[in-house]
Amino acid sequence: MNTLLIQASDLHERLARPGCLVFDVRHDLGDLQAGRRAYETGHIPGALFLDCETQLSAPRSGHNGRHPLPDRADFASLMRAQGLSARAQVVVYDAGNGAMATRLWWMLRWLGHESAAVLDGGWAAWLAAGGAVETGTRNPSVSEAQAMQGLRLAAQPAMPVVDAAAVLANLAQPRFTVLDARTPERFAGQVEPLDPVAGHIPGALNRPFGQNLDEHGRFKSPDRLRAEFQDLLGERLKQGIVHQCGSGITACHNLFAMELAGLPGSSLYPGSWSEWCSRPGHPVATGA
């Protein structure tokens, strides 16, 4: 299996075969221990827990955003220690909306590991499908064979990123379009619950990541997503799209949805709004 999205019923069958690694990345920005507590209370059998704050992010400096990307080599070492081999199929899930799962999916692609999928509907979908539940904590178990077939770090990132300097330069000489995944209220600068400044990057367009999901909390069909992104972006798709959000997490949801829609090639601005608004002199726009 090498697909972007997997359904709970298909994951149940896949777990019966070897070579599948499942990661639980449930997380709550308002309660940083909630994800681990939820994991220990119940998780997909065999799943390993990864913490967004301490394992999937680098230390914060005050000017690099709320969830800066870790060093690629350090992240590769972490994943090898979790048992990730070059041939492993990875499935990632969160509480349900895919916001955290698509972040890890992107990070794995960033390393060069292609065989990674997101569980559509996450933990909620697994329970709804009658999936088995394991409690407690599970630690990685890395065999000698897995160690020998460990993940090889690609020389160049397989998923492109841009930094704050590139976004700033783009304001004067536009080469790409910035797509902001935050809610319309945060984009417009009406509210800002997490960062010290409200508003958005000048020239950015807004597509709240929740628009990628249907009324059941599952990803919309590729055809529907493609039509929606084409309606929003039009000719801008030919220039290139850079995704951002508050701290580089839900931006990956939009990026994932575009990949699902058959619109690959987008870049990520990892620092996103939390980095942008911390830099003195960076312009801020408000309104829709």
C-alpha positions as CSV (number, residue, x, y, z in Angstrom):
1,M,0.0,0.0,0.0
2,N,1.3,3.4,-1.0
3,T,-1.5,5.8,-0.8
4,L,-2.2,9.2,0.9
5,L,-5.3,8.2,2.7
6,I,-6.5,5.0,4.3
7,Q,-9.9,4.0,5.7
8,A,-10.3,2.4,9.1
9,S,-11.6,-0.9,7.6
10,D,-8.5,-1.1,5.3
11,L,-6.2,-0.3,8.2
12,H,-7.7,-3.2,10.2
13,E,-6.7,-5.6,7.3
14,R,-3.3,-4.0,6.9
15,L,-2.4,-4.5,10.6
16,A,-2.8,-8.2,10.1
17,R,0.3,-8.1,7.9
18,P,3.9,-7.2,8.9
19,G,5.7,-4.1,7.9
20,C,3.2,-1.4,9.1
21,L,4.1,1.3,11.6
22,V,1.2,3.3,13.2
23,F,1.7,6.6,14.9
24,D,-0.7,8.3,17.2
25,V,-0.2,12.1,17.2
26,R,-3.2,13.3,19.1
27,H,-2.6,16.8,20.5
28,D,-4.4,19.7,22.1
29,L,-2.8,23.2,21.8
30,G,-4.7,24.2,25.0
31,D,-3.6,21.2,27.0
32,L,-0.2,19.9,26.0
33,Q,-0.5,16.6,28.0
34,A,-4.0,15.7,26.6
35,G,-2.7,13.8,23.7
36,R,-0.5,11.5,25.7
37,R,-3.3,10.9,28.2
38,A,-5.7,10.0,25.4
39,Y,-3.1,7.6,24.0
40,E,-2.6,5.8,27.3
41,T,-6.4,5.6,27.8
42,G,-6.8,3.9,24.5
43,H,-5.1,3.7,21.1
44,I,-4.9,1.5,17.9
45,P,-3.1,-1.7,18.8
46,G,0.6,-1.4,18.2
47,A,0.5,2.3,17.7
48,L,3.4,4.4,19.0
49,F,2.9,7.9,20.4
50,L,4.8,11.0,19.2
51,D,4.5,14.3,20.9
52,C,4.1,17.4,18.8
53,E,5.8,19.7,21.3
54,T,8.8,17.7,22.4
55,Q,9.5,15.3,19.6
56,L,8.1,16.8,16.4
57,S,9.3,20.4,17.0
58,A,12.6,22.1,17.6
59,P,13.2,24.3,20.6
60,R,11.6,27.8,20.3
61,S,13.7,30.9,20.3
62,G,10.9,33.5,20.3
63,H,11.5,34.3,16.7
64,N,11.2,30.9,14.9
65,G,7.5,30.2,15.5
66,R,5.6,28.1,17.9
67,H,6.4,24.7,16.3
68,P,9.7,25.1,14.4
69,L,10.8,22.1,12.3
70,P,13.5,20.0,13.9
71,D,16.8,19.4,12.2
72,R,16.2,16.8,9.4
73,A,19.0,14.6,10.6
74,D,17.7,14.7,14.2
75,F,14.2,13.9,13.0
76,A,15.5,11.0,10.9
77,S,17.3,9.6,14.0
78,L,14.1,9.8,16.0
79,M,12.2,7.9,13.3
80,R,14.8,5.2,13.0
81,A,14.6,4.8,16.8
82,Q,10.8,4.3,16.3
83,G,11.5,1.4,14.0
84,L,11.1,3.2,10.7
85,S,12.8,1.3,7.9
86,A,13.0,2.2,4.2
87,R,10.3,-0.3,3.4
88,A,7.9,0.4,6.2
89,Q,4.4,1.5,5.5
90,V,3.5,4.3,7.9
91,V,-0.1,5.2,9.0
92,V,-0.6,8.3,11.1
93,Y,-3.7,9.3,13.0
94,D,-5.0,12.0,15.3
95,A,-8.3,12.7,17.1
96,G,-10.2,13.0,13.9
97,N,-9.7,16.1,11.7
98,G,-6.3,15.2,10.4
99,A,-4.6,18.5,11.4
100,M,-1.8,16.8,13.4
101,A,-1.6,13.7,11.3
102,T,-1.0,15.6,8.1
103,R,1.9,17.4,9.8
104,L,3.7,14.1,10.5
105,W,2.8,12.9,7.0
106,W,4.5,16.0,5.6
107,M,7.5,15.6,7.8
108,L,8.0,12.0,6.7
109,R,7.8,13.1,3.0
110,W,10.2,15.9,3.9
111,L,12.7,13.2,4.9
112,G,12.1,11.3,1.7
113,H,9.9,8.5,3.1
114,E,7.1,8.0,0.5
115,S,5.0,5.2,2.1
116,A,3.0,7.3,4.5
117,A,-0.8,7.5,4.8
118,V,-3.2,9.4,7.0
119,L,-6.1,7.6,8.6
120,D,-9.2,9.3,7.3
121,G,-11.3,10.4,10.3
122,G,-8.6,9.4,12.7
123,W,-9.3,7.9,16.1
124,A,-13.0,8.7,15.9
125,A,-13.2,6.7,12.7
126,W,-11.4,3.8,14.1
127,L,-13.8,3.6,17.1
128,A,-16.8,4.0,14.8
129,A,-15.6,1.1,12.7
130,G,-15.4,-1.1,15.8
131,G,-11.6,-1.2,15.9
132,A,-9.8,-2.9,18.7
133,V,-8.4,-0.7,21.5
134,E,-5.1,-1.1,23.3
135,T,-4.3,0.8,26.6
136,G,-1.1,1.8,28.3
137,T,2.2,2.8,26.7
138,R,4.0,0.9,24.0
139,N,7.7,1.5,23.4
140,P,9.5,1.1,20.1
141,S,11.0,-2.3,19.3
142,V,13.6,-2.1,16.6
143,S,14.9,-5.4,15.2
144,E,18.4,-5.9,13.8
145,A,16.8,-6.3,10.3
146,Q,15.0,-3.0,10.7
147,A,18.2,-1.3,11.9
148,M,20.0,-2.5,8.8
149,Q,17.2,-1.3,6.5
150,G,16.9,2.0,8.4
151,L,15.6,5.2,6.8
152,R,18.2,6.8,4.5
153,L,18.0,10.6,4.7
154,A,17.5,12.1,1.3
155,A,20.3,14.6,0.4
156,Q,17.7,17.3,-0.3
157,P,14.3,17.8,1.3
158,A,11.7,15.9,-0.8
159,M,9.1,18.5,0.2
160,P,10.2,22.1,-0.4
161,V,10.1,24.8,2.3
162,V,10.5,28.6,2.2
163,D,11.7,30.8,5.0
164,A,10.6,34.2,6.2
165,A,13.1,36.0,4.0
166,A,11.7,34.4,0.9
167,V,8.1,35.4,1.9
168,L,9.2,38.9,2.6
169,A,11.0,39.2,-0.8
170,N,7.8,37.8,-2.5
171,L,5.9,40.9,-1.4
172,A,8.0,43.1,-3.7
173,Q,8.4,40.6,-6.5
174,P,5.6,38.0,-6.4
175,R,6.7,34.6,-7.5
176,F,4.2,32.5,-5.5
177,T,0.9,32.8,-3.6
178,V,0.7,32.3,0.1
179,L,-2.3,30.3,1.3
180,D,-3.3,30.7,4.9
181,A,-5.1,27.7,6.6
182,R,-6.3,29.6,9.7
183,T,-10.0,30.5,10.4
184,P,-11.4,33.6,8.6
185,E,-11.6,35.5,11.9
186,R,-7.9,35.0,12.6
187,F,-6.9,35.7,9.0
188,A,-8.9,39.0,9.1
189,G,-7.3,40.0,12.4
190,Q,-10.5,40.1,14.3
191,V,-9.2,37.6,16.9
192,E,-5.9,36.1,17.8
193,P,-5.9,33.5,20.6
194,L,-2.4,32.2,20.2
195,D,0.0,34.9,18.8
196,P,0.8,38.4,20.0
197,V,-0.2,40.1,16.7
198,A,-3.5,39.6,14.7
199,G,-3.8,39.7,11.0
200,H,-2.2,38.0,8.0
201,I,0.7,38.2,5.6
202,P,0.0,40.8,2.9
203,G,-1.3,39.3,-0.3
204,A,-2.1,35.9,1.2
205,L,-5.3,34.1,0.4
206,N,-7.4,32.3,3.0
207,R,-8.6,28.7,2.9
208,P,-9.4,27.4,6.4
209,F,-8.2,23.8,6.6
210,G,-11.6,22.6,7.8
211,Q,-12.9,23.2,4.3
212,N,-11.0,20.1,3.2
213,L,-13.4,17.9,5.2
214,D,-17.0,16.9,4.5
215,E,-20.0,16.9,6.8
216,H,-18.8,13.6,8.4
217,G,-15.3,14.9,9.1
218,R,-13.7,12.9,6.3
219,F,-11.6,14.3,3.5
220,K,-13.6,15.4,0.5
221,S,-13.2,13.5,-2.7
222,P,-10.1,14.3,-4.8
223,D,-12.3,15.7,-7.6
224,R,-14.2,18.0,-5.2
225,L,-11.0,19.2,-3.6
226,R,-9.4,19.9,-7.0
227,A,-12.4,21.9,-8.1
228,E,-12.4,24.0,-4.9
229,F,-8.6,24.7,-5.1
230,Q,-8.8,25.6,-8.8
231,D,-11.8,28.0,-8.1
232,L,-9.8,29.7,-5.3
233,L,-6.4,29.8,-6.9
234,G,-7.0,29.8,-10.7
235,E,-3.9,30.9,-12.7
236,R,-2.0,31.3,-9.4
237,L,-1.5,27.5,-9.5
238,K,1.0,28.0,-12.3
239,Q,3.2,30.3,-10.2
240,G,3.4,28.1,-7.1
241,I,1.7,27.9,-3.7
242,V,3.2,28.3,-0.3
243,H,1.2,27.1,2.6
244,Q,1.1,28.7,6.1
245,C,-1.1,28.8,9.2
246,G,-0.4,29.8,12.8
247,S,2.7,27.6,13.4
248,G,3.1,25.3,10.3
249,I,0.8,22.5,11.4
250,T,-2.6,23.0,9.7
251,A,-0.8,24.4,6.7
252,C,0.1,20.8,6.0
253,H,-3.6,19.9,5.9
254,N,-4.1,22.2,2.9
255,L,-0.9,20.9,1.3
256,F,-2.0,17.3,1.9
257,A,-5.5,18.1,0.4
258,M,-3.8,19.5,-2.7
259,E,-1.7,16.4,-3.1
260,L,-4.9,14.3,-2.7
261,A,-6.5,16.5,-5.4
262,G,-3.7,15.8,-7.8
263,L,-2.2,19.3,-7.4
264,P,1.3,18.5,-6.1
265,G,4.4,20.7,-5.7
266,S,3.4,23.1,-3.0
267,S,5.8,24.5,-0.5
268,L,5.5,25.0,3.2
269,Y,6.4,28.1,5.2
270,P,7.2,26.2,8.5
271,G,7.4,29.3,10.8
272,S,4.1,30.6,9.5
273,W,2.2,33.5,11.2
274,S,3.8,32.9,14.6
275,E,7.3,33.5,13.2
276,W,6.2,36.2,10.8
277,C,4.6,38.4,13.4
278,S,7.5,38.0,15.8
279,R,9.9,39.6,13.3
280,P,10.2,43.4,13.7
281,G,9.3,45.3,10.6
282,H,7.4,42.5,8.9
283,P,4.2,44.0,7.4
284,V,0.8,42.9,8.7
285,A,-2.5,43.1,6.7
286,T,-6.0,42.9,8.2
287,G,-9.5,42.3,6.8
288,A,-10.7,39.7,4.4
